[in-house]
């Protein structure tokens, strides 16, 4: 009877170790997959935010002081950049352009201050 109890305890111990190794490997595989996808999402959000800033600079160059800045959105591929343009901030003659894009809960924001009298 003692041999059977010892063997059963050994089987449970080995089973628990195998289960823990399996759970750990599954967690690591999921983390690595998320890290790769997260990097891709961040790069896509950064590119969209940069495109928003470039669009605002182009609008400012084309329209000059007649441009009425504010908030608008720009479609960039499958993502949307939200651009906020503030005139006379931080001081007179300056424009502050803030562009933000979100891809799969990853957010990137780019802010540029431009002098355009």
Secondary structure as GFF3:
##gff-version 3
##sequence-region A 1 117
A	DSSP	alpha_helix	2	63	.	.	.	ID=ss1
A	DSSP	three_ten_helix	64	66	.	.	.	ID=ss2
A	DSSP	beta_strand	71	76	.	.	.	ID=ss3
A	DSSP	beta_strand	79	87	.	.	.	ID=ss4
A	DSSP	beta_strand	94	103	.	.	.	ID=ss5
A	DSSP	beta_strand	106	115	.	.	.	ID=ss6
###
